[in-house]
Amino acid sequence: MFVDPAQIAAVVRRHPEIAKARLVVARDGDRDAMVLHVEAAGGAAPDLPAVEASLREITKLGGAVRLAAPGSLANDGKVISDERDYSA
């Protein structure tokens, strides 16, 4: 699974109701799974199914979208967090 930070930026540009986003890639059993965590901009309510459709269209990969609490996503410049663990 390869996703470029520019692809996540493209998803955010399509949805101005998103202030910040971070893609988390993890293992789900024997497969990779991705979840895009988004913070709403100024009290807006992102249309999560529409964001999910944009994520699929732009990355060509399926993934879930979850609403994060305002200020809960780290402001460290990291757009993609690879949390896969192959040690097991």
N, C-alpha and C positions, 0 to 999 in steps of 0.2 A: 504494500500500500504506500503510495507516494502522493503527498499533498504538499503544494508549495504555499508559503505564507501569502503570496500574491493572490492565490485563489480564495483564501479566507477574506482578504481585503476586498475582493470583488463581491463576495456575498454580503459583507457589511455595507458596501456602497449601494447595493440594490435595496437595502432595507434601512432607511434613515432612522427608523425607530430603535436601531441597535447602536448603543454607545460604545460597547467593547465586546470582543469575542475571543474565545480561546478554544482551539480544537484539542481534545484529549483523545489520544489513541491508546487503547489497552487491548489485552487479550481477553476473549470471551470463549473459554474452552479452548478449542484448537484453531480458532480464527481471530482475525483482527476485528476490532469494533471501534468506531469513532463516534464521539459525542461533541457537538458544538455547544459550548456554554456561552450564553449571551446575556449581557446586561442591557436593560432598557434605557433609552435616552429620555431624560426629562419626564419620567412618569408615563411614557408611551407604553403601549401593550403590543409587543411584537407578535405578528401572526406566525406562530411556530410552524404550522404545516407549510406555509409559504416559504419560510426560511429553509425548512428541510428540503423542499423542492428545489430551491436555488442551490443549496449545498450539493444535491445530487446532480443537477444540471452542470454546475461549474466544475466539480471534481470528478464527475463520472463514477462516483462511489456512493453507496448508501450510508446514511448515518442519522443519528437522532439529534434533536435540538432540545436543549434544556434551558429554562430561564434561571439565571443566577441573580441572587440578591444584589442590589446596588452596592458597589464598592467591594464586592467579594472576590472579583477577579484581580489577581496581582497586577500591579502596574510596572512590570519589569521588562516590557517590550517583547516578551515571548508570546508568539501567536499559536504555536503548536507545541503540545506537551506529549512526548512519546513515553508512555508509562508501561510499555510492553515488557514483560519479564519472561525470558526464555529459559530460566534456570530450572524450572520444574520438569 
